[in-house]
Amino acid sequence: MKTKLYVLYGGKSVEHEVSLKTAYTVMLSIDESKYDLFPIYITREGIWSTPDKLSRSKLELSDLIAVPRHAEAAESIGQSLISQFALPGRKVVLPLLHGSNGEDGTIQGMMELLNIPYVGNGVLSSAVTLDKAISKQLLAQAGINQAKYLAYRYDQWAEDRAFILEEAEMKLGYPCYVKPASLGSSIGISRCSDKQQLTAGIAEAFKYDSKLVLESEVLGREIQVAVMGNEKPLASLPGEFIHKHLFFDFESKYMDKHLTMSIPAQLSEELTGRIRKIAIQAYQVHGCSGLARVDCFLDHEGHLYVNEINALPGFTNYSMYPVMWERTDGTLYSELVEKLIDYAFTRHAEKQTIHYTR
């Protein structure tokens, strides 16, 4: 009997469109001789719905968007659990939900309660990797080098804006970056060169989150490493995007037709080894399992700074994560998805050995 593969995508998140693109690419790669595919689309309002029978030979991105059959999220989730997840046989969930309500431990907690294997990071690692403020605290405690940063909640900003602006100028200087604490795809991020831009950038970031992170700028290259595995993770060869953008924002990442990948990145053998080692260290510090992408800055003096850990990196054909693995050891896209599913089953089996009674 084939394994039932439940693909969750869309989601109540500003990264909704990114999730759709990831799901589209993944679904086209699935080996139908091994898996029965059960796509579940989650609307921007959080309502779960199932698209009509999909034809992979004629699949369009728009086909993935299903019309909700329920008015409330809770009712739709309950119906999905009854009609989809209650089916007998071996099953696994592939959550392709970028950002909030999917990459932050919420959907992972639900799968834990249902005791269903799922691909990717667990509840804790999902939550701490998405929250940049907490992630930076973990990196600091582990002694991993990173850019200078400050973190604030909205209530702190509302109470004393002047203090925060002054502290940012004194401790970080200009230019600096403002980021929503729990968001990806460079949404809500601003590069600020003076107090006026900083004030506007903070207001923009607080549209998407109640907490933000300010960071000093590191001049140099941004190097990425793909990591996968559970207790003994593997790191890919480093890669980087070649571009001329001063700030690599959402439009630069997803709209620039001239964007090119350099994989492996042009680095010395010693530096390549050091970056891969640090990537694995950062992965383990966050308790990651399954997969993650570790992003680093390399300045002009050769100093390395870990920027952030992305627990659900982009997974389209033009995303860095799958291409890095293909260039590292020849792993094809479809093979990579199967490896990640295998990691999910392994982790789930190990959890079944834990005792919950004495």
N, C-alpha and C positions, 0 to 999 in steps of 0.2 A: 504494500500500500504506500502511495506517495505521501510525502510530508505536506501538511497544510501550512502554507506560508501566508500570514496575514500582514499586509502592507498598510501601515497607517501613514497618511500624508495630508497636507493642507495645514489645518490647525488654526487656532485662535492666536495668531501671531503676525507681526508685521513682516515676517519672513515667509509668509504663506506662499508666494510665487516661487521662491527658491525651493521650497519643499516640493511643489508640483514638478519642477524640472528634474529634481533628484529622483522622484518616484517614477517619472516617465522613463528615464534612462535605465533605472533598476529593473522595472517591469519588462523591458525589452530584452534584458540580459538573462532572465530567469530560465533555467533548464526545465522545460515542462515535462520532461520524462522523469524528473525527480520531485517536482513540487506542483501542488495544486494551488493556484494563486487566488487569494481572497483580498481584493483591494477594498479599503475602507477610507472614504474621504471625510475629513472633518472640516466643516465650514468655518468661516471667520468668527461665527457666533458660538462655535464649539459643538455644533450638532453633528452627530455621526450619521453617515449615509453611505449606501452601497451603490456604485455605478452599475448600469446595465452590463450585460455580458460584453466583455471587451474582446476585440479581435486584434491580436498582436500584429498581424500582417498589415492592417490598415489603421493602427493606433495613432491617434492625434492627441496632443496635449490637452485639448479641450474635452476629450472623451473622459478624462479622469475626474472632471467636476460633476458630481452627482446632485440631483435635486433632492433636498431634504424631505423625508416622509414624516418627520416629527417636528413639532414646534419647540420642544424643549430639549436641552442637552441631556439631562438625566434620563428622560424617556428614551431618547435615541440610543444612548449607551446601553441601557437595559435591554432594548430590543436586539442590539448587535450581539450582546453576550448570549442571548437566548438562541438567536437564529444562526450566528456564525461561530462563536467560540465554543458553544456546547456540542458541536459536531464531534463525533468520535475519531480517534486516531492520533497519530503523532503530529504535533503542531508547534509552531514557533512564530513569534511576532517580530516584524521588522519595522521599528518606528523611524520613519523618515520625516520627523517633525522638527524643523529648525526653530530655535529660539524658545520663547515662553510657551508654557503648557505643552511641552513635548521634549525639550532638551534640558529641562530644569529639574528632573526627578519626578514630576507629577505622573506622567504616563508610566514611568518605570515602577513607581509605587503601586500603581493599579495592577500591573502585570505580576508583581510580587504577591499581592493579595490573591490573585487568581491562580498563582503557582504555575504560570506558563513561561517557558523559556523565551527570552527576547534578546535581540541583537544589541550590542553596544554596552555602554556604561550603566552601572547600577544607580540606585537612588542617590546615594551620597556623592559619588564622583560626578554624576550629572549636575547636581545642584552646585557643588563648589567650583566646577570648571566654568559654568555659565556665569556665576557671580564673580566678576573680576576683582572686586574688593577683597573677598574671602580668599580667592586664588592667590592674590599677591601676598597676603599674610602667610599662606602656606609656603610659598616660594621663599619668602624672607626667613621664616623659621628653619627652612632646610638649607639656608645659606646659598641659594641659587641667585646669581646676579640678575638684576632687573633695573629698569629705568626708575628714577625717583618718581614717587607718586603720592597723591593725597586722595582720600575718599570722604564723601559727604552724603548725608541724607537730606531729603527735601526740607524737613523741619529745621535743620541747621541753617540751610540757605535762607529760609523764610525769616528766621530770627535775626541773623547777622550777616548780611551779604557783604558788607564792607570788610569784615574780618576775614572771610573766606577769600575774597579777591586779594587782599593784602598778603595773606599767607601763601597763596598760590604764586604771587609775584616774587616773594622773598625766597621761597623754597624750591620753586620750579623754574621761574623765569619764562621768558618768551623766546621762541614760540613754544606753546604747549598744546596738549590735546585734551579734549573733554569727551568722555565716553559714558553712555548709559552703562550701569554696572552689569546688567543681565540682558545682553543683546548681542547679536552677531551681524555678519554681512556689512559691517561698517555703517549701519543705520544709526542716525542720531549722533554721529561723531563729528567734531569740528576741530580744525587746526586754528589756533588763536595766536595772533601776533601782538595784541595790545589788550588793554582792559575792556574796551568796548566790545571787541570780538569775543573775549572771554565771557563777558556777561551774557551776550547773545547765545554763545555756545552752551552755556550752562542751562539757559532757559530751554534751548532746543533739546538737550539731553533729558531734561526732566519731563518732557512730553511722553517719553517712552519708559521711564523707570522712576522710582522714588529714591533711588540711590545712584550716585555717579562716581567716576574715577577721573582724576586729573593726572596727566603724565607729562614729564619733560620730554622734549624731542631728542631722539638719538639719530644723528646723521650717519648714513651708511646704507647697508643693504638689508633687506628683509629675507631671511632664509627660513624655509619650511621643511619639516621632517614628518613623514607619516609613520605612525607607530601602531602596531596591532599585537594582540595577545592578551593573556590573562596574567598568571603569576610570572611568566618569563617572556616579557614582550620583546618584539623585534622592531628595529628602527630601519627605515628605508634610507637610501642615499638622499642627501639634502637637495632641495630644488628652490628655484626662485622665479618670480615673474620679472621679465624685462619690460620696463615701461619708463616713460618720461614724466610721470605725474609726481608732483611735489607731495601730494596727499592721495593715497590709494583708497578712494572712497567707493561707495556702492556703484556709482556710474562707471568708474574706472574698472572695477572688478567684473561687471556683468555686461557693459555696453561697449567697451573699447575693442574694436575689431582688430587692432594692431597689437594687442597684448600677446606676448609670446612667453613660453616656458623654457627655462634653462634647467634641464635635468639630465645628469647631475649638475649642480651648481659648480661654477669654476672656482674650486677651493683646493688648497693643499691637502695632501693625504692626512696630515696631522690634524688640520682644522676640521676636516670632514669627520674624522673619528671622534674628535672632542664634541662636535655638535650632536652627533648621534648618541653619544654617551649622556650628554645633558638632557636630550629629549627623553630618553628612557627614564632618567632620574626624575624629571618633572612629571612624567606619566605616572610613575609609582608613588610619588609624593601625594598626588591627587587621588590615589586609589583606583586608577582607571582600569578598565577591562574591555576587551573587544577591540576598540579602536579609538584613536584621537589623532589630531594633528597638532604638533608643537611649533609655534612660530617664534623665531628669534630675530634680534637685530645684531648685525655685525658692523661695528663702527670702523672708522678709517685707521685706527691704531690696532685693530685686531681684537678688541674687547667684545665679548659675547654677552648679550642680554636676552633673557627669556621674556618674550612679550606676552603671550597668552597660550592657553591650551584649549583647543576646540574639540569638544567631545563628539560632535557630529559634523565633521567637515563636509564641504560640498562634495557631491558624488555624481556629478554629471560627467559626460565624456571629456569636457574641457576643464574639469576640476583638477587641482593639483594632486589630491590624495591618491586616486586610483592610478594616475599616470606615474607617480613616483614609484609605486610598487612594480609596475610593468617594466620600468627602466632599471629597477634594482635587481629583480630576480626573475623577470619574465612572466610574472603573474598577470593573467588577463583579467579583464573586468568581471566576467561571469565567475571565474575561479576565485576572485577576491571576495565576492558576495558569499560564495559557498564556504570559504574559510571563516568568515565572520559568523555565519550561521553555526558552523561547527563549534566555534568558541562559545556561542550562546548555549548550546546543548551541554558542553563540558562544564561550564560554570553552574548551570542549573542542576546537573547531576551531582556535583560536589555539594551544593546546598541541601540536597535531599538527605545527606548523611548527618546533618546537624540535628541534635536532639532538642525537642521543645518540651519534654517532660522528664521528670527524674525517676 
